[in-house]
């Protein structure tokens, strides 16, 4: 799961059906894969928004 999320964060366009197959092989079903993807994507999105707006910066 962590490798999948890292790939999603670095370059989601490089995710292939093999990534999903590996998640299924360790017990994640399609619903879990969707949830993992949505949560990771949301965190990536909100962090980029915060970075762009300077949220949390001292200056």
Phi and psi in degrees as a GROMACS rama.xvg file:
@    title "Ramachandran Plot"
@    xaxis  label "Phi"
@    yaxis  label "Psi"
@TYPE xy
-63.4939  -39.5184  UNK-2
-63.6207  -39.8263  UNK-3
-62.9152  -46.8511  UNK-4
-64.4791  -38.8148  UNK-5
-62.3872  -43.5371  UNK-6
-64.3834  -40.6814  UNK-7
-58.5443  -41.2109  UNK-8
-72.1494  -42.697  UNK-9
-75.2997  -45.6471  UNK-10
-164.447  90.8173  UNK-11
-64.0351  -24.8378  UNK-12
-69.112  -14.6655  UNK-13
-90.9764  -0.779469  UNK-14
-73.3786  133.22  UNK-15
-120.873  169.815  UNK-16
-55.7725  -26.1779  UNK-17
-63.1527  -37.4207  UNK-18
-58.7701  -44.3735  UNK-19
-68.0129  -38.0624  UNK-20
-61.3993  -39.9332  UNK-21
-64.9798  -38.9257  UNK-22
-64.8348  -41.9598  UNK-23
-63.3226  -36.8934  UNK-24
-63.474  -24.8661  UNK-25
-102.737  11.5652  UNK-26
110.655  -1.26002  UNK-27
-84.0403  132.85  UNK-28
-93.3621  -179.868  UNK-29
-60.307  -38.2794  UNK-30
-63.6002  -42.4673  UNK-31
-65.7321  -40.123  UNK-32
-62.7756  -41.8376  UNK-33
-61.3261  -45.4714  UNK-34
-63.3881  -43.9169  UNK-35
-58.4261  -46.5535  UNK-36
-63.2974  -46.7249  UNK-37
-64.3375  -42.861  UNK-38
-66.4029  -46.1487  UNK-39
-63.9287  -42.7841  UNK-40
-63.8422  -39.5393  UNK-41
-64.3203  -44.8407  UNK-42
-63.1523  -40.9383  UNK-43
-60.675  -45.32  UNK-44
-61.456  -53.0008  UNK-45
-66.6251  -33.807  UNK-46
-66.8761  -38.184  UNK-47
-67.8839  -39.3292  UNK-48
-61.5251  -47.7431  UNK-49
-61.6399  -42.1234  UNK-50
-62.5017  -43.6711  UNK-51
-64.7743  -31.4621  UNK-52
-92.5371  -2.77649  UNK-53
76.0558  19.5843  UNK-54
-63.2901  127.625  UNK-55
88.5591  -4.34676  UNK-56
-81.3115  146.995  UNK-57
-74.2834  -31.7056  UNK-58
